[in-house]
Amino acid sequence: MKLSTLLYFGCAITLLSLLSGCNDENNASSISSTAEIQTGALVVNGAVANIAYMTPSLTGKTDQNGHFKYRADEGTSETVIFYIGNENNKLPLPAVNASNIISLGSWYTQYDNINIPINIKRLLLTLDDDLSSDNGLNLIDTDSLELNTGIPLDYTLDSDSFEISLLLFDALKSLFLNHTGLGQLIEETVASTAFNSYIEPQDSFYDPNDLNLGTTVPLDHTFRVSEFGSDNIATDHTYQLCIDNLLCRDLTNHYNVTKLENTYNTSKETAFDLDLTLGDTQHSITEDDIEIANFTTGAADNPQGHYTNTPEITDYTLEELEQSYEDALNLTLAERALIEPVFPHIANPPYRHRIHSTTLTYTTATPDGELIELSAYVAFPNVDNLLNPLTSEDVKILSYQKYTGENVGKTDSAAQLLGNLAASNNYFVIASYYIGHGATDGDIPAYLIEDAAATFSLDALKAFEEFYNENYTDDTGITIDITSQPTSLFGYSQGGHSTMAVMLRYLYEGYTNLAATWAGEGPYNLLSTMDGMVSRYLDSTDDTYLNYTEYALVPYQVGFLQEYILPSYREYYGLNLDDDDVFIETSFLGNTVYTLKPSFALEYTYTNKYDTLKSQLFKNSLTNMSEISLLFEDTPFDVALNEYMAFKEIDFPIYLYQYEEDVLVTEGNYEDMAALLEQNVINNINSTRGVCEVTEDGIIAALDQKIFDLFTLDPTGTHVICGFYMLNDFIDTF
C-alpha cells in the first residue's frame, strides 16, 4: 500500500508512534459523508495560505484567510492533514483534529511534544513567499515537487535531527536553496516567534474572598453563593436562615450579582438577600438542614488601616525646608540656572508654610492575607499662626506611590522632598514605604501586585486619618476624611502602576473625592511586556514593550523579571517557578548578565506550562479591564462604574506621562492605558498626555549625577527625564 493511501486515512506508519494517537474516538471514519461541511482556519502568526490539505471526504488548498473545509457531526470532527507537494507526491504534516482554528498549539495539545510545532513552523516559514511571519504565511508553489515519499519523516525529532531527515529529500534541498539562498531550513530562533494571540483565554485565576465561618457581617448583607463554596443555588435544595439556632426561615429571594474573577473582571453569580435586622446576633445558613455558614451580624471590626505607634514629630521651618532641598539636590547655581528654563519649579520650589512630618506604622495585609505592619511617611501643614487659617474645607490630600527601589524613609527620597514641598502648600501627604523598607526592612517587596499597592496606600490613608483626628483635631479644628476631601494621587514608574491601581480602588470603593491622578511611565501592561520579551528573544522585530541594555542581547526587562517580579509572585502568590527554569547566566565584556533560557522561551510560547505566570501577569496588568461593576448603594443590584460616576458626578483629570524613547517602560504601556481610558470604562474620563521633550544635552548633563541618582535605575537617563516634567507640572498646580 502506498504511503499516500495510509496518510489519507489519518495514520501514517512512517510517522511511527507520532500519529498513533489519531486512531481514537475522534477518528474521521465515524463522520458521515453527508455531515455538515464546516470552515476552519490554519493560523501561524496569521493565516497560512496556499497549503494543500485533505480529510477523508474533502481536499483543497487554503485560501488567503487560511480557510479549509472539513466535516463535523455532533461534536466530532474529521482529521485533517496539511501537506506540501502534490496529490501523488506528498510531504505531510502530522494529522490533526479539524476545528475552526488550528494553530501550532493544536499539534502540541494533541501530541504533547514541543518539537512538533517548532519543526512545523520552521518548515512552513522556509516556504513562505517573503520569509516573514509578520504578515501571515503564503506558501510558494510546491505542486511540481518530486518527492520520495517512502522516506520516513518524524516531527518529534529535535530541530537538528529533523532538518537532517528533511534534507534527505533532494527536491526540497534544491527548493530551499533557490528560495532562501541556503539549502536548509530557516534558523530555529527565527521560526519560534510567539503565538500568544492564539492562546485560549484562561479560566478564573483569582478566587473571590470567601466568607469564613464565624466572621461578622453587616446587617444588609447579600450572601453570595461563592461565599459558601458553591457555584450556584441549587433549585431543588432548601436553604434556611436561622437566628441563634432557634428561629429559622426559608431563603427564597435571590438575585444575579457580579462575581469577582479578578479585581476588575467579573462574571455573574447568584446571591440571597438575607434581609438581616438584628445586630450582635448569631446566625447560620443551612442547605437541606446541613449548616454551610455561621456568622454574627453587626459592624465588622476591620483590623487594617490603624496606626500602631506614637511617633516622634519633626517640625520644619521654611528655612529648614529650603536647606534640606538644596542639600538633597546639591546643584550649583550654574546648574540650577541651566535647568530653570525647562524645570522652573524644580529649580526654585515654592515653599510657603512650616510643616510637621513623621513616620507612622500601620496595619495592612499582604496579598496572601497576612496581617502586617508597614511604615508610611506623612507630612502636613503646621497651621499655627497662619495668616489665613486652614479649615477642614481647605484640606487637600496627596497619596504618593514610590518608584522601584525607593526608600521612602530617606530624607533625600522623592517621597520626602515632594511630600515636604506639598505639605508646605497645604497638602496632607501620605507615602507608604510598601514592603521592603521601614517596619518590613529586608522583606520581599510585593512588586507590581496591583491589589497590594492599592491596599497598602489606602490603609496608610486610613491610618493617617485616624492618627491626625486623634492627635491634632482638637487643637487645629481640622478633621481629616479621606473619603470626602479632595485627594490627588502621584506616582512614577512602579509608582505609576501603583497610582492607577489606587485610583481604581478608590473608584471601586465608591469614593467620590478624587481631584487628580498623576501617573508616569507605569508598566501598566505586564503580560504584553512579558510576551514581547519572549518574542523579541526569539527574534521578533516588535519593540512595542521592551528595549535593550548596553548588553545588546539582554532586554532591560529581564532584570526586573528576575530581581523583582518573580520573587514577589513566589512569595505572595506561591508561584512555583525557579530562576534556573527561566534564566541562564552568561558573560558579556567581562560582566555577568542573565538572559532567558531557550527552553523557557519556547515552552512559554508553545505550551500551557507557564499559564499560572501568564495569569498572574494578566491580573496585574491594569490595561486588561473590561467593565468595573459594584453593588449600588448597598443594594443587591449591580451598576457599571461609569454609570455610578455619572450619577455621582465624579469627574477628575488623569495625567499620563510617557517619554517616547524610554527604554525601561516603553510606549506600548502608555498607549494601552490611554486606549483603555477612551473606552468609557470609568465614565469617559480621557487622559491627558504630559509633554516630555528634552533636547538640550546640557540639562541632562546637569542633572545626570545629581537628581537622577534619586529617581532612576536607568543609566541612560531616558526613563527618568519624563518624571521631571511631571513633577514640575504638578508643582505648578500648587
Order of alpha helices (4+ residues) and beta strands (2+ residues): alpha-beta-beta-beta-beta-beta-beta-beta-beta-beta-beta-alpha-alpha-beta-alpha-alpha-alpha-beta-beta-beta-beta-beta-beta-beta-beta-beta-alpha-alpha-alpha-beta-beta-beta-alpha-beta-alpha-alpha-beta-alpha-beta-alpha-alpha-alpha-alpha-beta-beta-alpha-alpha-beta-beta-alpha-beta-alpha-beta-alpha-alpha-alpha
